[in-house]
Amino acid sequence: MINKDFLTIDDFNTDDATVLVRVDLNSPMDPDGNILDDMRIRSHLITLKDLENSKVVLLAHQSRPGKNDFTTMRAHALRMSSYLGRTVKYVDDIFGSHARSSISSMRKGDVILLENVRFNSEEMLKRSASEHAQTHMVQQLSPLCDIFLNDAFAVSHRAQLSILGFTETLPSGAGRVMEKEVISLDKGIKGGGAPCIFVLGGAKVDDSLKVAENVLSNGNADRVLLTGIVGNVMLSASGVDIGKVNIDFIKSQGYIDLIENGKKLIDKFNGRIGLPMDAALNDNGNRIEVPVDELSKNDLPVYDIGLETIVKFTKEIENAKTVVLNGPAGVSEIDAFALGTHEIIRSAARSEFSIIGGGHISAEVINMGLENSFSHLSTGGGACIDYLAGEKLPGIEALKDAALRYKRSTH
Ligand code: 3PG
């Protein structure tokens, strides 16, 4: 056991045991249900390999209620089977009689993947571990399992049912992905030199603003550069008219109220937050570059940062000793709008210590063949930056509590 605060697979006898493993298989999917990037699915193979002699029950989620890619785990099971070389049986039930009988009839070496845990309306409620432990899901599944492993580092910043509930009812520890993340990110926090720059993009504006505030307050970052939708929200907060179409998009994502919050951040950390100076707009698939003060005149959606911003940001990144990238700078799945994301990745790859957080941007790094140029590719987006920001992740805290309970019960 490397981290003495929580238990790992090495602390349990997993042979013949029924091991319930919370994994994070949340992947970008197209409207036809095809998985566009399977980095997360591949990441858990190290854990499954170490559980070859167990009966493994996987719990996972795909997306969030209300989103287009909120769907079943069928495709994930198929993809995982192809990598594992063994069948990962998809069971279209979470804790009902079909799920329970499927678990009861498992044999050593079997792996099943239960249905999307977020189909259960209680999954996403933010509650304590002991409250989650009282739910039907935990009460129905726990008696059928011997050990719980949390391998879902990427969702361990959420106080959700399948992350916390079983740590109260079963001997619990970390899977190999969780273990690796904590070791590597700890190295990042302690080992990275100054200046340290966080480059935050993507669509999770609430998470990014929280992290920006934390790392600027606690000194973990000297500067924060903002791109993507969070960049637009902050441009608006700084007084730039970003145009109706971009404001409407922010509203549709439920982030409009964050503009007020953004204003306070800009006042508080004046000069330590870098915002785009120009943007690339999507005009029927064509890339049109405009300075940010011309956004309202064009009223077209921002799909990337512009060239001037790319030059300024990449220069800053190259001069940093530690760089943390989270979230793409634009709609990087469309070639014409991938430039900002790609150039930021290339410049970060040249810095001394670099961490990539977030599935989408990690996928880009892998596609660009730059995987080995980074100190660590985290499977986590929000979880990775929360961890680096010095926040306690509920999923990890629950594992620590479970370790204390386990040690007390075995001594
Ligand atoms: C992620 O993709 O970052 C994790 O799977 C968590 O997903 P969430 O932000 O929908 O909770």
Residues whose N, C-alpha, C, O or C-beta is under 5 A from the ligand:
A	BS01	3PG	D24 N26 S63 R64 A154 V155 G381 G382
